């Protein structure tokens, strides 16, 4: 708000005549359109947080799952249960969640 007051005073004292009002109007239109663009841009996707967002994600096994071990998800370690077992470094698919334990299965191979 203070920026607009200072800008208006500078424009009205430095630029003479109707050009001062034109510059003030153009600046206002630019500021409003820029604010509208950034509001639209920041709200185009919903926030993705919580354990529910892990379902369907392919993750890497950090500690052997026979049947319980740990997987690495975006740098975090999560406790995981894999019925068929998985070795460290293998990629598994998150299919469910039981409290803070992820249910995982081997990653399906394409083709």
PyMOL CGO cylinders between C-alpha atoms (Angstrom):
from pymol import cmd
from pymol.cgo import CYLINDER

trace = [
    CYLINDER, 0.00, 0.00, 0.00, 2.81, 2.40, 0.88, 0.3, 1, 1, 1, 1, 1, 1,
    CYLINDER, 2.81, 2.40, 0.88, 4.42, 1.59, -2.48, 0.3, 1, 1, 1, 1, 1, 1,
    CYLINDER, 4.42, 1.59, -2.48, 1.35, 2.83, -4.34, 0.3, 1, 1, 1, 1, 1, 1,
    CYLINDER, 1.35, 2.83, -4.34, 1.22, 6.07, -2.37, 0.3, 1, 1, 1, 1, 1, 1,
    CYLINDER, 1.22, 6.07, -2.37, 4.91, 6.79, -3.02, 0.3, 1, 1, 1, 1, 1, 1,
    CYLINDER, 4.91, 6.79, -3.02, 4.52, 5.88, -6.69, 0.3, 1, 1, 1, 1, 1, 1,
    CYLINDER, 4.52, 5.88, -6.69, 1.50, 8.15, -7.07, 0.3, 1, 1, 1, 1, 1, 1,
    CYLINDER, 1.50, 8.15, -7.07, 3.33, 11.08, -5.46, 0.3, 1, 1, 1, 1, 1, 1,
    CYLINDER, 3.33, 11.08, -5.46, 6.44, 10.58, -7.62, 0.3, 1, 1, 1, 1, 1, 1,
    CYLINDER, 6.44, 10.58, -7.62, 4.45, 10.21, -10.84, 0.3, 1, 1, 1, 1, 1, 1,
    CYLINDER, 4.45, 10.21, -10.84, 2.26, 13.22, -10.11, 0.3, 1, 1, 1, 1, 1, 1,
    CYLINDER, 2.26, 13.22, -10.11, 5.27, 15.44, -9.27, 0.3, 1, 1, 1, 1, 1, 1,
    CYLINDER, 5.27, 15.44, -9.27, 7.76, 14.24, -11.89, 0.3, 1, 1, 1, 1, 1, 1,
    CYLINDER, 7.76, 14.24, -11.89, 5.52, 13.67, -14.92, 0.3, 1, 1, 1, 1, 1, 1,
    CYLINDER, 5.52, 13.67, -14.92, 3.31, 16.52, -16.02, 0.3, 1, 1, 1, 1, 1, 1,
    CYLINDER, 3.31, 16.52, -16.02, -0.23, 16.65, -17.35, 0.3, 1, 1, 1, 1, 1, 1,
    CYLINDER, -0.23, 16.65, -17.35, -2.34, 13.74, -18.42, 0.3, 1, 1, 1, 1, 1, 1,
    CYLINDER, -2.34, 13.74, -18.42, 0.74, 11.54, -18.86, 0.3, 1, 1, 1, 1, 1, 1,
    CYLINDER, 0.74, 11.54, -18.86, 0.93, 11.21, -15.09, 0.3, 1, 1, 1, 1, 1, 1,
    CYLINDER, 0.93, 11.21, -15.09, -2.57, 9.74, -14.97, 0.3, 1, 1, 1, 1, 1, 1,
    CYLINDER, -2.57, 9.74, -14.97, -1.86, 7.50, -17.96, 0.3, 1, 1, 1, 1, 1, 1,
    CYLINDER, -1.86, 7.50, -17.96, 1.31, 6.13, -16.31, 0.3, 1, 1, 1, 1, 1, 1,
    CYLINDER, 1.31, 6.13, -16.31, -0.52, 5.63, -13.04, 0.3, 1, 1, 1, 1, 1, 1,
    CYLINDER, -0.52, 5.63, -13.04, -3.33, 3.78, -14.83, 0.3, 1, 1, 1, 1, 1, 1,
    CYLINDER, -3.33, 3.78, -14.83, -0.96, 1.56, -16.82, 0.3, 1, 1, 1, 1, 1, 1,
    CYLINDER, -0.96, 1.56, -16.82, 0.98, 0.69, -13.67, 0.3, 1, 1, 1, 1, 1, 1,
    CYLINDER, 0.98, 0.69, -13.67, -2.25, -0.16, -11.83, 0.3, 1, 1, 1, 1, 1, 1,
    CYLINDER, -2.25, -0.16, -11.83, -3.45, -2.40, -14.67, 0.3, 1, 1, 1, 1, 1, 1,
    CYLINDER, -3.45, -2.40, -14.67, -0.05, -4.14, -14.79, 0.3, 1, 1, 1, 1, 1, 1,
    CYLINDER, -0.05, -4.14, -14.79, -0.03, -4.71, -11.02, 0.3, 1, 1, 1, 1, 1, 1,
    CYLINDER, -0.03, -4.71, -11.02, -3.59, -6.06, -10.96, 0.3, 1, 1, 1, 1, 1, 1,
    CYLINDER, -3.59, -6.06, -10.96, -2.98, -8.40, -13.91, 0.3, 1, 1, 1, 1, 1, 1,
    CYLINDER, -2.98, -8.40, -13.91, 0.27, -9.66, -12.39, 0.3, 1, 1, 1, 1, 1, 1,
    CYLINDER, 0.27, -9.66, -12.39, -1.42, -10.32, -9.04, 0.3, 1, 1, 1, 1, 1, 1,
    CYLINDER, -1.42, -10.32, -9.04, -4.26, -12.16, -10.80, 0.3, 1, 1, 1, 1, 1, 1,
    CYLINDER, -4.26, -12.16, -10.80, -1.81, -14.29, -12.78, 0.3, 1, 1, 1, 1, 1, 1,
    CYLINDER, -1.81, -14.29, -12.78, 0.16, -15.36, -9.70, 0.3, 1, 1, 1, 1, 1, 1,
    CYLINDER, 0.16, -15.36, -9.70, -3.04, -16.15, -7.77, 0.3, 1, 1, 1, 1, 1, 1,
    CYLINDER, -3.04, -16.15, -7.77, -4.19, -18.36, -10.65, 0.3, 1, 1, 1, 1, 1, 1,
    CYLINDER, -4.19, -18.36, -10.65, -0.75, -19.97, -11.06, 0.3, 1, 1, 1, 1, 1, 1,
    CYLINDER, -0.75, -19.97, -11.06, -0.39, -20.86, -7.38, 0.3, 1, 1, 1, 1, 1, 1,
    CYLINDER, -0.39, -20.86, -7.38, -3.86, -22.40, -7.09, 0.3, 1, 1, 1, 1, 1, 1,
    CYLINDER, -3.86, -22.40, -7.09, -3.91, -24.55, -10.23, 0.3, 1, 1, 1, 1, 1, 1,
    CYLINDER, -3.91, -24.55, -10.23, -3.08, -27.75, -8.28, 0.3, 1, 1, 1, 1, 1, 1,
    CYLINDER, -3.08, -27.75, -8.28, -4.29, -28.97, -4.94, 0.3, 1, 1, 1, 1, 1, 1,
    CYLINDER, -4.29, -28.97, -4.94, -1.82, -29.62, -2.16, 0.3, 1, 1, 1, 1, 1, 1,
    CYLINDER, -1.82, -29.62, -2.16, -0.55, -33.19, -2.05, 0.3, 1, 1, 1, 1, 1, 1,
    CYLINDER, -0.55, -33.19, -2.05, 0.24, -34.11, 1.53, 0.3, 1, 1, 1, 1, 1, 1,
    CYLINDER, 0.24, -34.11, 1.53, -0.34, -37.08, 3.79, 0.3, 1, 1, 1, 1, 1, 1,
    CYLINDER, -0.34, -37.08, 3.79, 0.22, -40.78, 3.56, 0.3, 1, 1, 1, 1, 1, 1,
    CYLINDER, 0.22, -40.78, 3.56, -2.70, -41.21, 1.13, 0.3, 1, 1, 1, 1, 1, 1,
    CYLINDER, -2.70, -41.21, 1.13, -0.63, -39.57, -1.62, 0.3, 1, 1, 1, 1, 1, 1,
    CYLINDER, -0.63, -39.57, -1.62, 1.85, -42.48, -1.46, 0.3, 1, 1, 1, 1, 1, 1,
    CYLINDER, 1.85, -42.48, -1.46, -0.65, -45.00, -2.90, 0.3, 1, 1, 1, 1, 1, 1,
    CYLINDER, -0.65, -45.00, -2.90, 0.35, -46.04, -6.40, 0.3, 1, 1, 1, 1, 1, 1,
    CYLINDER, 0.35, -46.04, -6.40, 3.88, -44.68, -6.08, 0.3, 1, 1, 1, 1, 1, 1,
    CYLINDER, 3.88, -44.68, -6.08, 6.91, -46.78, -7.01, 0.3, 1, 1, 1, 1, 1, 1,
    CYLINDER, 6.91, -46.78, -7.01, 9.57, -46.65, -4.26, 0.3, 1, 1, 1, 1, 1, 1,
    CYLINDER, 9.57, -46.65, -4.26, 12.93, -48.25, -3.50, 0.3, 1, 1, 1, 1, 1, 1,
    CYLINDER, 12.93, -48.25, -3.50, 13.54, -50.84, -0.78, 0.3, 1, 1, 1, 1, 1, 1,
    CYLINDER, 13.54, -50.84, -0.78, 16.08, -49.54, 1.76, 0.3, 1, 1, 1, 1, 1, 1,
    CYLINDER, 16.08, -49.54, 1.76, 16.13, -52.50, 4.17, 0.3, 1, 1, 1, 1, 1, 1,
    CYLINDER, 16.13, -52.50, 4.17, 15.11, -56.03, 3.24, 0.3, 1, 1, 1, 1, 1, 1,
    CYLINDER, 15.11, -56.03, 3.24, 11.36, -56.69, 3.50, 0.3, 1, 1, 1, 1, 1, 1,
    CYLINDER, 11.36, -56.69, 3.50, 10.87, -60.31, 4.62, 0.3, 1, 1, 1, 1, 1, 1,
    CYLINDER, 10.87, -60.31, 4.62, 7.98, -59.56, 5.22, 0.3, 1, 1, 1, 1, 1, 1,
    CYLINDER, 7.98, -59.56, 5.22, 8.60, -56.30, 7.12, 0.3, 1, 1, 1, 1, 1, 1,
    CYLINDER, 8.60, -56.30, 7.12, 11.37, -53.83, 6.28, 0.3, 1, 1, 1, 1, 1, 1,
    CYLINDER, 11.37, -53.83, 6.28, 11.87, -50.22, 5.18, 0.3, 1, 1, 1, 1, 1, 1,
    CYLINDER, 11.87, -50.22, 5.18, 11.42, -48.33, 1.91, 0.3, 1, 1, 1, 1, 1, 1,
    CYLINDER, 11.42, -48.33, 1.91, 12.74, -44.91, 0.92, 0.3, 1, 1, 1, 1, 1, 1,
    CYLINDER, 12.74, -44.91, 0.92, 10.13, -42.38, -0.20, 0.3, 1, 1, 1, 1, 1, 1,
    CYLINDER, 10.13, -42.38, -0.20, 11.49, -38.96, -1.22, 0.3, 1, 1, 1, 1, 1, 1,
    CYLINDER, 11.49, -38.96, -1.22, 14.37, -39.26, 1.24, 0.3, 1, 1, 1, 1, 1, 1,
    CYLINDER, 14.37, -39.26, 1.24, 12.20, -40.55, 4.10, 0.3, 1, 1, 1, 1, 1, 1,
    CYLINDER, 12.20, -40.55, 4.10, 12.25, -44.08, 5.49, 0.3, 1, 1, 1, 1, 1, 1,
    CYLINDER, 12.25, -44.08, 5.49, 8.84, -45.75, 5.84, 0.3, 1, 1, 1, 1, 1, 1,
    CYLINDER, 8.84, -45.75, 5.84, 8.14, -49.11, 7.43, 0.3, 1, 1, 1, 1, 1, 1,
    CYLINDER, 8.14, -49.11, 7.43, 6.82, -51.47, 4.76, 0.3, 1, 1, 1, 1, 1, 1,
    CYLINDER, 6.82, -51.47, 4.76, 5.31, -54.95, 4.51, 0.3, 1, 1, 1, 1, 1, 1,
    CYLINDER, 5.31, -54.95, 4.51, 5.93, -57.04, 1.38, 0.3, 1, 1, 1, 1, 1, 1,
    CYLINDER, 5.93, -57.04, 1.38, 4.34, -60.51, 1.48, 0.3, 1, 1, 1, 1, 1, 1,
    CYLINDER, 4.34, -60.51, 1.48, 6.58, -61.97, -1.24, 0.3, 1, 1, 1, 1, 1, 1,
    CYLINDER, 6.58, -61.97, -1.24, 9.72, -60.26, 0.14, 0.3, 1, 1, 1, 1, 1, 1,
    CYLINDER, 9.72, -60.26, 0.14, 12.01, -57.69, -1.48, 0.3, 1, 1, 1, 1, 1, 1,
    CYLINDER, 12.01, -57.69, -1.48, 15.75, -57.03, -1.36, 0.3, 1, 1, 1, 1, 1, 1,
    CYLINDER, 15.75, -57.03, -1.36, 17.43, -53.64, -0.88, 0.3, 1, 1, 1, 1, 1, 1,
    CYLINDER, 17.43, -53.64, -0.88, 17.58, -51.66, -4.12, 0.3, 1, 1, 1, 1, 1, 1,
    CYLINDER, 17.58, -51.66, -4.12, 14.52, -53.33, -5.65, 0.3, 1, 1, 1, 1, 1, 1,
    CYLINDER, 14.52, -53.33, -5.65, 11.61, -51.17, -6.69, 0.3, 1, 1, 1, 1, 1, 1,
    CYLINDER, 11.61, -51.17, -6.69, 8.18, -51.86, -5.24, 0.3, 1, 1, 1, 1, 1, 1,
    CYLINDER, 8.18, -51.86, -5.24, 4.70, -50.41, -5.69, 0.3, 1, 1, 1, 1, 1, 1,
    CYLINDER, 4.70, -50.41, -5.69, 2.78, -48.99, -2.72, 0.3, 1, 1, 1, 1, 1, 1,
    CYLINDER, 2.78, -48.99, -2.72, -0.68, -50.60, -2.73, 0.3, 1, 1, 1, 1, 1, 1,
    CYLINDER, -0.68, -50.60, -2.73, -2.02, -49.69, 0.69, 0.3, 1, 1, 1, 1, 1, 1,
    CYLINDER, -2.02, -49.69, 0.69, -1.37, -48.44, 4.18, 0.3, 1, 1, 1, 1, 1, 1,
    CYLINDER, -1.37, -48.44, 4.18, -1.96, -49.92, 7.63, 0.3, 1, 1, 1, 1, 1, 1,
    CYLINDER, -1.96, -49.92, 7.63, -1.31, -47.15, 10.15, 0.3, 1, 1, 1, 1, 1, 1,
    CYLINDER, -1.31, -47.15, 10.15, 2.26, -46.03, 9.45, 0.3, 1, 1, 1, 1, 1, 1,
    CYLINDER, 2.26, -46.03, 9.45, 3.20, -49.24, 7.62, 0.3, 1, 1, 1, 1, 1, 1,
    CYLINDER, 3.20, -49.24, 7.62, 3.00, -49.25, 3.84, 0.3, 1, 1, 1, 1, 1, 1,
    CYLINDER, 3.00, -49.25, 3.84, 1.76, -52.35, 2.01, 0.3, 1, 1, 1, 1, 1, 1,
    CYLINDER, 1.76, -52.35, 2.01, 3.96, -52.95, -1.05, 0.3, 1, 1, 1, 1, 1, 1,
    CYLINDER, 3.96, -52.95, -1.05, 4.25, -55.45, -3.91, 0.3, 1, 1, 1, 1, 1, 1,
    CYLINDER, 4.25, -55.45, -3.91, 6.93, -55.93, -6.57, 0.3, 1, 1, 1, 1, 1, 1,
    CYLINDER, 6.93, -55.93, -6.57, 6.80, -53.33, -9.31, 0.3, 1, 1, 1, 1, 1, 1,
    CYLINDER, 6.80, -53.33, -9.31, 4.91, -54.68, -12.32, 0.3, 1, 1, 1, 1, 1, 1,
    CYLINDER, 4.91, -54.68, -12.32, 7.15, -54.95, -15.38, 0.3, 1, 1, 1, 1, 1, 1,
    CYLINDER, 7.15, -54.95, -15.38, 5.92, -53.06, -18.46, 0.3, 1, 1, 1, 1, 1, 1,
    CYLINDER, 5.92, -53.06, -18.46, 5.11, -55.12, -21.52, 0.3, 1, 1, 1, 1, 1, 1,
]
cmd.load_cgo(trace, "trace")
